[in-house]
Amino acid sequence: MLSIVVGAGMIAWVLTRPVGYASFGWFAYAPLSDTAFVPGTSRWVLMWVLFGLGTLLVGLGAGFLLGRRRG
């Protein structure tokens, strides 16, 4: 449940951030001149990982509760 709340919070945080806030100027810095800079990529990966873990945990919990023998 916590991972679902954290994932939803990250989605809300990402959607409220301005687009293109660091999309310029990085090519002029010498150590980064040979790499491609994509702003916000790590946040999206983290968001999807947390979303996937939350989905797995909910599925495992539901399967455990529904598959338990009563008696």
Secondary structure, 3 states (H helix, E strand, C coil): CHHHHHHHHHHHHHHHCCCCCCCCCHHHCHHHCCCCCCCCHHHHHHHHHHHHHHHHHHHHHHHHHHHCCCC
